[in-house]
Structures are given as C-alpha cells and as structure tokens.
Amino acid sequence: MSLIARIEYWLDEPQHVLRAETLRVLAPLVVLGFMSARLAHVGDWIGDEGFRVPDLGGDWTQPLYVPALPSWAADAVGAAMVVSALLVVVGFKTKPSALVFASICAFVALSDRLAAYSVSKLAPTITLAIFASTAGARVSIDALRKRPRKKKKKKAKPALEKDFLPCAAIRFIQVLPVVIYSASGVAKMRGDWLKEPLVLWSQIHGNYQTWLAFALASSLPAWTWTAMQATVLAFEVGAPLWFSWRRTRPYAVIYGLTMHVMIALLFAPVTWFSLLMITMLVVGYAPDRVFERVALKLPGTLGA
C-alpha cells in the first residue's frame, strides 16, 4: 500500500460519533467562557467605545486593519456569537450555526489583535472542524428532528457499526494538539529552557500566579522545578513520537491531561486554554470503549 493510500485509509477510518458530539458540546462552551469577560464589555472590545490601534496605512506590522464597529453593531455581533455558539451546543442547524460561530470568532480575533489569545486563535479553527465533522448526527436537536415520530422504544444495545462514521475532522483534532506541543517545545529549546534550570519556576511568579503556585514555589526544592521543566520539554519536543507510537500514546495522553490541569491550577487566566486542550485530548484520544459506555446510557440516540 502506497503512502498516499495509507494516509487516505487513516483519514477515512470510522470514528465513534460521540467524539464529534463531545467536541460540538464542549468546545463552544469553553470558547464562550473565555469570551465572557470580553462580551461583558463588547463596546470596548470590538466597538468604538474603547481604545483601538489606529490604521497604520498598510505598514508591515499591521497587515490587516479592521475598523471599530458602531456600538449597535458590536452588540449585535456579541449577541450573534452567543446565540450561534449555543445553537452548536444543542445541535440545532449544526453546520450553518458552526459556520456562523467560526466566522464571528475569526472576526473578533482580527478586530482586536492586541487582546487575541490562544483561545481566540484556536476557536475559528476548532469550530470549522466541527462544521466539517459528523457533529449533529446524534444527541442533538437535528438528530431528534430526523427521527421517526412513531417508533417503539428499544433497549440500549452495544455500539453498532452505524455508531462509527468516517470523520477526517477527528483526525485533525488528534493532530492539532501534537503540532501545538511540538511547536511550543521547539520554541522553548530556542529560548532559555535548555540554558536556565529555573525558567519554569520563574514563570509562576508573574501576574498569573495563583495561591497554589505561590505555595508550591515556596515549599518545593529548586531541583523539582528543574525536573518538571525537563519533562515538559521532553514531552512537547517528542510529542509526534509519543502520540503516534501506540505503546506510548496512553502515557502521553495522561501526561498531557495532567499538565493542563496543573497549568490551570498554577496560572488562573490560562484555565480556558487548558480546558480547550483537554477537550481535544479527550475527543481525539479517549478509547472507543469510553464513548461506547456513554452511548449505552443514551438509548434511542445511537445505533438507531
């Protein structure tokens, strides 16, 4: 089998439908949670009520200038963001709702580039993956509307073949965290992570510091932070290997989940990013048996 044929087979391999549904429900909620502070002041955020970087006239440092919206338009965009995200979550007109939500997320990220964060930049990409996936096929208003009205109730059955559908978007969700880890690891290597043994220790003393970060920084010996710094670097740089090799994949997923939990606990403002990464790890790498057990709790929605 040729390399291209192997890639095509890998992309077309059926995935449990609950992977896409889990992404459909959790990812927009995490994005909305992150955006909530901005939506509370939408006029300052993307409107003309707050400070905005002026148009630099095509300067290379500003390749795209998005002018501020009038207050009423900013309010409308904010409302459309919330409504479209919630429609995706409940699975009503899933594909068009996801497309609208992705477009709005892309617009607000470009509109206020000074405040654009990792979640802001990942939101359009992940939402487009939802759009391209089988999301909405099960456990959604769309699926409920397509079911025959008169149908006898059946007992929950083990997962059937129709619970597994080709979904290349899930493969994308598997690859995306690995790319992020690898790029982050390379950036760390080019920075000070190989030169200074206490880079990680110094980072938890910034304005993101939580009470737990302060407590651990005050009590743990210095060598523990160097050890953690080394394991994080090894995990991120070697992510393509750890996640592609079947034997190391479970340990990589566990390490990734643990790392993001610790990031959320030590750097409070990064919680939403951690939750988004955790969502992708669960959707992409949780064993099929996990989704099959959940499916058994949802009689009439899967395998019907």
N, C-alpha and C positions, 0 to 999 in steps of 0.2 A: 504494500500500500504506500502510495507516494505521500510526501509531507503535506501537500495541499489536501489530499483526501483525508489524512488523519485529522487535520485541523477542522475540516468540514464535518467529519464524524463527531468530533469533540463538541463543536458548536451546536450540532443538531441533536445531541444526546438528550432524551427526555428528562425533564426536571419535575419534581413534585410541585403541583400547582400552588401549594401553600407557601412556597418560597416567594413567589411573586406577590401573593396576597399579603404576606407578612411585610414585605418591603412597601407595598402600597399603603398599608395602615400606619406603620411606624415612622417611615422617613418623613412624610409631610408633617406629622405631629412634632417631630424633633425640629424641623426647619421652622415651623410656626413658633415653637418655644423659644428658639434663638431670636427670631424676628420680633417677638412680642414687645421687647423694650423699644425697638425702633418704631413699631406700629403705633405705640402709645404716643409718639411724637412725630407722626408721619409728615407733618408740615415742615418740620425742621430737617427731616431725613431726606426726602426727595422733593420737597416743595420749596417755595420761595420765602419761607419764614425764617430760615436759618442761614448760616454761612455756607458758601459754596466757592470752590476754586473757580476763578474766572476763566473764560475762554482764552487760551494762550495762542490762538491763531495757527494751529497745526504744528506746534512745537513737538519735537520727538518725544518729550516726556509726557505728552498728552495726546496720544494718537487718536482718541475719540472723546469729543466733548458732548455731554448730554445736558441740555439746559434744565433749570429747575422748573417744576410743574406749578401751575397755579394751585392755590390751596384746595379748591374743589376737586381738581384733577388728582392731586396727591391723595386726598381722602378716598376718591373712587378707586384708585389703584390699590390702596391699602385694603379696602373692603373686598375688592376682587381677589386679592391674594388670599385672604382668609376664606372666602366662600369657595374658591376653586380648590384650595387645599382640603377643606372639609369634604367636598364632593368626591375627591380622590379617596379619602379615608373611608367613606361609606360605600364607595364603588358605584356612584351614580354618574352615568355618561363618562366612564372612567378615562377613556382615551382623550376625548376633547378636553375634559377637565384637567388632565395631566399636562396637556399641551399648553393650555392657558396658564396653569401654575408655573410651568417651566419658563414660559415667555416672561412672566412677571418677575420671577426670580432673576432671570438674566438681566432684565431692565434695571431693577433696583441695584444689582451688583455693579452695573456700569454707571448708573446715575450717581451713586455716592461711593466712588472708588476709595476715598480715604478711610471709610468705615467697612469696606469689604473685607470679610474674614474668610477663613477656610470653609465654613458652613455656607456662606454666601456664594462661594465659587463652586462648591460641590452640589448645591441644591438644584441648579438647572440640569446638570449632567445626570444626577440620580433620577430626577423626575422624568427626563427623557427616556431613561432606561425603563421606568415604569410604563411609560407610553408605548414603548416597543415590546414590552413583555406580554405575558398572558394575564396580567393583573385585571381583575374584574370578572374573570371567568367563573370564580367560585366565591362563596362567602361575601356577597356584595348585593347591592340593590339591583344591579344589572343582571346578575345571575338569577335572582329571585323573580325578576320580571320575565325571564325567559323560560322558567319552569312551567310545566302544565299546571293549570289551576286544580284540576281534579286528579289527584294521584294518591294512592294508598300509601300510608306511612310504612316504611321498611326499617327493619332493624339495622343497626350500624354494621357495616361489613368491612373486612380488611381492605386495604387500599387496592383499587383496581387499576388496570392499565390506563384507563382514561383519566386517572388522577395524575398521570405523568405526561407532560406535553413538551414538545421541543420549545426551548426558550433560550435563545442565544444571549438575551439580556442578563440572565442569571450568570452566565459565564463572564460577562462584562463586570458584574458586581463582584465576582470572585477575583478578577484580575486587578480591579481598581485599587483596593487596599494594598495589594502587593506592590504595585507601582508607587503608591504614596510612600510606603515604608522604605522601599529601595532608594527612591529619590531623596528622602529625608536622611537615610543613612549615608549616602554619598556626600550630601551637603555637610553633615556632621564631620565626616572624615576630612573634608576640605577646610573645615573650620578648626576649632580648638579641641575637639573631643579626643584626638589622639595625642595632643600635646599637654593639655592640662588635666590632671586627675580629678579635679573637683568642679568641673563645669556643671554637672547635674546638681550638685549641692548648691552652687551659687545661683542657679536658676530659680530655686524655690524661695529665694529671698526677695523677689520682686513684688510688685503690687498685686500679683495674682495669688499671693501666699494665703493659705487657709490656716486655721488653728492647728490642724493636724500636721501640715507641712512645718509649721514652727516647732511643734512638739518633737517631731522626728528629727529635724535638723539640730535640735538642742540636745537630743539624747543619744542618737546613733553615732558610733565612731566613724571617723572620716573614711576608713577603708571600705565600709559598707556602701558608701555613695560611689566610690570608685568602681566597686564590683558591679553595682547596678548600672552604672554608666557603661561598663564594658558589655554587659549582657544586652542592654538596649541596642547598642551599636552593632553587636553581632547579630541580633535578631533582625534589625532593619536592613543591614547590608546583605545579609544572607536570605532575606525573605523569599526571593524567587526559588531558592533551593528548598527552604523549609516548607513552603506551601505546595510545591509541585511534587515533592517526594512523599509518597503515600505513608511511609513509616514515620516521618517527622511532622506530617500535617496536623494530626491531633494535638501534639505538643505546641506547635506554632499557634494554633487557634487558642488554646488555653492561655499561652503566654500573652497573646495579643489582647484577649479579653481582660486578663489581669492587669496588663499595662494600662489600658484605657480606664479601668476602674480607678487605678491609683492616680492617673492624670487628673481625673475628675475630682478626686478627693484632695489632691495637693494644689491644683490650680483651678479654683472655682469657676472663673469665666470660660474655661475650656470644656466645661461639662457637656455642652451641646455637641461639640465636635466629637467628644468621646462617645456619646450616645449614638451619633450617626455612624461612627466607625464600628461600634459594637453591633449595630443593626446590620451593617453589611457583612460582618463576620458571621453572624448567626444565619442570615439569609443564604450566604454563599457556602458555608462550610458545616453547618449543623447536619448531623447524619439524617438520612431519609427516615429512619425509624422514629425520630423525634416528630417529624411532620405527620407520619402515619398515625402515631398515637393521638396527636391533636385531631387528625381527621376523624378518628373514631368517636370523638366527643362531639362531632358536628354531623349527626345523622341527617341524611336528606340533602346535604350540600355537596358531598363528594361521592364519586362513584355512582352518580345517579344517571 
